[in-house]
Amino acid sequence: MKIFPVKAVAEIDAYTIENEPILSVNLMERAARRLFDQIKERYAGRWFLVLAGPGNNGGDALSLSRMLTLNGFRLRRFC
């Protein structure tokens, strides 16, 4: 897994939105879905703490927390 600086992530998101094309909200949903798919396989039955900051990363976190909740995971969410 590669870890990118914040500026690079913003540039990658902007490029994807412009060239795929995909709406920003759908890109957030896609990111959250991919993470959720990994979590549900590996961490069923565990508690989660979701911290959601401002911006698109916060949107990703809120989407993920919604998916976790709807699928019976227990969690605490802080925004």
N, CA, C and O of each residue as an XYZ file, in Angstrom:
316
protein
N       0.849     -1.171      0.000
C       0.000      0.000      0.000
C       0.893      1.231      0.000
O       1.855      1.321      0.762
N       0.560      2.164     -0.857
C       1.308      3.410     -0.905
C       0.612      4.460     -0.047
O      -0.617      4.520      0.006
N       1.405      5.278      0.620
C       0.885      6.384      1.410
C       1.333      7.672      0.730
O       2.525      7.895      0.521
N       0.360      8.517      0.386
C       0.634      9.751     -0.330
C       0.445     10.960      0.574
O      -0.372     10.921      1.495
N       1.186     12.031      0.326
C       0.954     13.286      1.049
C      -0.434     13.837      0.703
O      -0.996     13.518     -0.345
N      -0.969     14.656      1.585
C      -2.319     15.207      1.418
C      -2.472     15.896      0.066
O      -3.479     15.703     -0.614
N      -1.493     16.690     -0.327
C      -1.580     17.410     -1.600
C      -1.678     16.443     -2.782
O      -2.439     16.678     -3.720
N      -0.911     15.365     -2.733
C      -0.939     14.381     -3.809
C      -2.298     13.680     -3.882
O      -2.807     13.424     -4.973
N      -2.877     13.375     -2.737
C      -4.196     12.737     -2.712
C      -5.242     13.660     -3.325
O      -6.093     13.211     -4.093
N      -5.184     14.930     -2.996
C      -6.126     15.897     -3.573
C      -5.969     15.959     -5.088
O      -6.960     16.036     -5.814
N      -4.730     15.924     -5.565
C      -4.488     15.953     -7.008
C      -4.987     14.676     -7.683
O      -5.564     14.730     -8.770
N      -4.767     13.541     -7.046
C      -5.241     12.261     -7.586
C      -6.763     12.246     -7.641
O      -7.343     11.829     -8.644
N      -7.413     12.699     -6.571
C      -8.886     12.776     -6.548
C      -9.403     13.679     -7.659
O     -10.335     13.311     -8.374
N      -8.811     14.853     -7.808
C      -9.247     15.805     -8.829
C      -9.073     15.211    -10.223
O      -9.953     15.349    -11.072
N      -7.956     14.558    -10.459
C      -7.704     13.929    -11.757
C      -8.747     12.845    -12.044
O      -9.288     12.771    -13.148
N      -9.022     12.012    -11.046
C      -9.988     10.930    -11.211
C     -11.374     11.480    -11.499
O     -12.057     10.997    -12.402
N     -11.797     12.486    -10.742
C     -13.122     13.086    -10.923
C     -13.247     13.680    -12.328
O     -14.291     13.559    -12.969
N     -12.195     14.310    -12.792
C     -12.236     14.964    -14.105
C     -12.157     13.965    -15.257
O     -12.806     14.157    -16.285
N     -11.378     12.912    -15.100
C     -11.085     12.036    -16.228
C     -11.853     10.722    -16.258
O     -11.850     10.048    -17.288
N     -12.511     10.330    -15.169
C     -13.178      9.035    -15.213
C     -14.515      9.084    -15.938
O     -14.704      8.117    -16.675
N     -15.410      9.923    -15.898
C     -15.723     10.910    -14.858
C     -16.544     10.247    -13.740
O     -17.267      9.275    -13.961
N     -16.407     10.800    -12.559
C     -17.149     10.321    -11.392
C     -17.384     11.514    -10.483
O     -16.524     12.386    -10.357
N     -18.534     11.550     -9.857
C     -18.820     12.602     -8.887
C     -17.993     12.389     -7.627
O     -17.670     11.256     -7.272
N     -17.659     13.464     -6.966
C     -16.876     13.397     -5.738
C     -17.532     12.488     -4.700
O     -16.855     11.683     -4.062
N     -18.838     12.616     -4.532
C     -19.550     11.787     -3.549
C     -19.463     10.309     -3.916
O     -19.375      9.465     -3.025
N     -19.485      9.983     -5.182
C     -19.367      8.588     -5.601
C     -17.955      8.051     -5.403
O     -17.769      6.866     -5.127
N     -16.962      8.925     -5.545
C     -15.585      8.532     -5.273
C     -15.409      8.219     -3.788
O     -14.723      7.262     -3.428
N     -16.033      9.030     -2.926
C     -15.988      8.759     -1.482
C     -16.660      7.427     -1.163
O     -16.142      6.637     -0.374
N     -17.806      7.186     -1.775
C     -18.519      5.921     -1.552
C     -17.679      4.738     -2.017
O     -17.642      3.698     -1.359
N     -17.013      4.899     -3.141
C     -16.169      3.820     -3.663
C     -15.033      3.506     -2.690
O     -14.761      2.341     -2.403
N     -14.373      4.547     -2.186
C     -13.275      4.346     -1.234
C     -13.767      3.666      0.035
O     -13.131      2.739      0.536
N     -14.902      4.128      0.555
C     -15.458      3.542      1.772
C     -15.859      2.088      1.539
O     -15.651      1.243      2.410
N     -16.426      1.793      0.382
C     -16.858      0.422      0.067
C     -15.671     -0.521      0.021
O     -15.748     -1.638      0.533
N     -14.570     -0.088     -0.587
C     -13.379     -0.950     -0.669
C     -12.831     -1.254      0.727
O     -12.450     -2.387      1.021
N     -12.798     -0.237      1.577
C     -12.327     -0.450      2.940
C     -13.293     -1.333      3.708
O     -12.870     -2.238      4.427
N     -14.587     -1.080      3.565
C     -15.587     -1.900      4.247
C     -15.463     -3.362      3.840
O     -15.548     -4.248      4.690
N     -15.264     -3.625      2.563
C     -15.135     -5.014      2.094
C     -13.981     -5.726      2.787
O     -14.081     -6.913      3.098
N     -12.889     -5.011      3.031
C     -11.757     -5.597      3.744
C     -12.070     -5.809      5.226
O     -11.711     -6.834      5.805
N     -12.737     -4.838      5.826
C     -13.058     -4.915      7.251
C     -14.022     -6.053      7.549
O     -13.808     -6.811      8.495
N     -15.080     -6.185      6.755
C     -16.100     -7.199      7.057
C     -15.525     -8.607      7.006
O     -15.991     -9.489      7.727
N     -14.524     -8.829      6.167
C     -13.898    -10.147      6.070
C     -12.989    -10.440      7.263
O     -12.931    -11.572      7.743
N     -12.293     -9.433      7.729
C     -11.227     -9.642      8.708
C     -11.605     -9.338     10.148
O     -11.019     -9.902     11.072
N     -12.579     -8.451     10.353
C     -12.804     -7.947     11.701
C     -14.256     -8.071     12.166
O     -14.722     -7.253     12.960
N     -14.953     -9.055     11.695
C     -16.349     -9.250     12.108
C     -16.425     -9.373     13.628
O     -15.598    -10.039     14.250
N     -17.428     -8.722     14.216
C     -17.656     -8.818     15.647
C     -16.851     -7.859     16.502
O     -17.032     -7.834     17.720
N     -15.979     -7.078     15.916
C     -15.172     -6.133     16.697
C     -15.831     -4.765     16.750
O     -16.616     -4.394     15.877
N     -15.492     -4.029     17.794
C     -15.909     -2.635     17.933
C     -15.006     -1.761     17.082
O     -13.845     -2.095     16.847
N     -15.546     -0.638     16.619
C     -14.755      0.317     15.854
C     -14.932      1.715     16.403
O     -15.995      2.080     16.905
N     -13.874      2.480     16.296
C     -13.895      3.903     16.592
C     -13.595      4.609     15.284
O     -12.528      4.412     14.703
N     -14.528      5.432     14.812
C     -14.348      6.147     13.551
C     -14.210      7.632     13.872
O     -15.105      8.241     14.457
N     -13.081      8.200     13.482
C     -12.823      9.620     13.670
C     -12.927     10.294     12.309
O     -12.182      9.956     11.390
N     -13.845     11.243     12.176
C     -14.078     11.908     10.894
C     -13.720     13.383     11.016
O     -14.358     14.134     11.753
N     -12.703     13.775     10.288
C     -12.298     15.174     10.258
C     -13.004     15.900      9.127
O     -13.937     15.366      8.528
N     -12.566     17.104      8.837
C     -13.189     17.877      7.757
C     -12.722     17.390      6.387
O     -11.722     16.681      6.277
N     -13.438     17.768      5.373
C     -13.029     17.482      4.005
C     -13.441     16.104      3.531
O     -14.240     15.414      4.164
N     -12.869     15.722      2.389
C     -13.257     14.460      1.770
C     -12.887     13.242      2.607
O     -13.613     12.247      2.595
N     -11.786     13.298      3.326
C     -11.444     12.158      4.177
C     -12.487     11.962      5.265
O     -12.795     10.829      5.636
N     -13.027     13.051      5.773
C     -14.125     12.954      6.728
C     -15.353     12.333      6.087
O     -16.064     11.552      6.720
N     -15.601     12.680      4.827
C     -16.712     12.072      4.086
C     -16.511     10.585      3.903
O     -17.460      9.809      4.020
N     -15.281     10.176      3.615
C     -14.965      8.744      3.513
C     -15.276      8.045      4.836
O     -15.882      6.974      4.857
N     -14.853      8.666      5.940
C     -15.066      8.070      7.267
C     -16.550      7.958      7.595
O     -16.983      6.953      8.159
N     -17.332      8.976      7.249
C     -18.776      8.915      7.516
C     -19.454      7.860      6.658
O     -20.353      7.166      7.132
N     -19.043      7.731      5.413
C     -19.590      6.681      4.550
C     -19.261      5.306      5.117
O     -20.119      4.426      5.168
N     -18.012      5.127      5.543
C     -17.613      3.853      6.130
C     -18.412      3.561      7.394
O     -18.873      2.436      7.588
N     -18.580      4.556      8.251
C     -19.314      4.316      9.498
C     -20.774      3.954      9.210
O     -21.354      3.135      9.922
N     -21.371      4.551      8.180
C     -22.730      4.181      7.786
C     -22.783      2.719      7.345
O     -23.682      1.980      7.746
N     -21.824      2.304      6.522
C     -21.791      0.921      6.045
C     -21.598     -0.059      7.198
O     -22.230     -1.114      7.241
N     -20.729      0.296      8.120
C     -20.511     -0.561      9.293
C     -21.790     -0.695     10.107
O     -22.170     -1.801     10.491
N     -22.451      0.417     10.369
C     -23.680      0.414     11.163
C     -24.769     -0.411     10.494
O     -25.429     -1.220     11.147
N     -24.957     -0.211      9.204
C     -26.007     -0.930      8.470
C     -25.747     -2.424      8.387
O     -26.658     -3.202      8.104
N     -24.515     -2.824      8.631
C     -24.170     -4.240      8.573
C     -23.910     -4.842      9.947
O     -23.269     -5.887     10.061
N     -24.409     -4.182     10.991
C     -24.398     -4.762     12.328
C     -23.125     -4.594     13.131
O     -23.004     -5.172     14.212
N     -22.172     -3.820     12.635
C     -20.963     -3.571     13.418
C     -21.266     -2.542     14.499
O     -22.080     -1.640     14.306
N     -20.604     -2.689     15.631
C     -20.748     -1.722     16.721
C     -19.626     -0.705     16.596
O     -18.471     -1.063     16.364
N     -19.981      0.573     16.752
C     -18.962      1.586     16.617
C     -19.326      2.849     17.366
O     -20.481      3.090     17.717
N     -18.303      3.640     17.595
C     -18.443      5.019     18.104
C     -17.895      5.907     17.012
O     -16.881      5.599     16.386
N     -18.581      7.015     16.791
C     -18.189      7.930     15.717
C     -18.019      9.316     16.318
O     -18.875      9.792     17.064
N     -16.916      9.948     15.989
C     -16.654     11.315     16.418
C     -16.352     12.152     15.192
O     -15.517     11.788     14.364
N     -17.047     13.283     15.085
C     -16.848     14.181     13.942
C     -16.304     15.507     14.422
O     -16.067     16.405     13.614
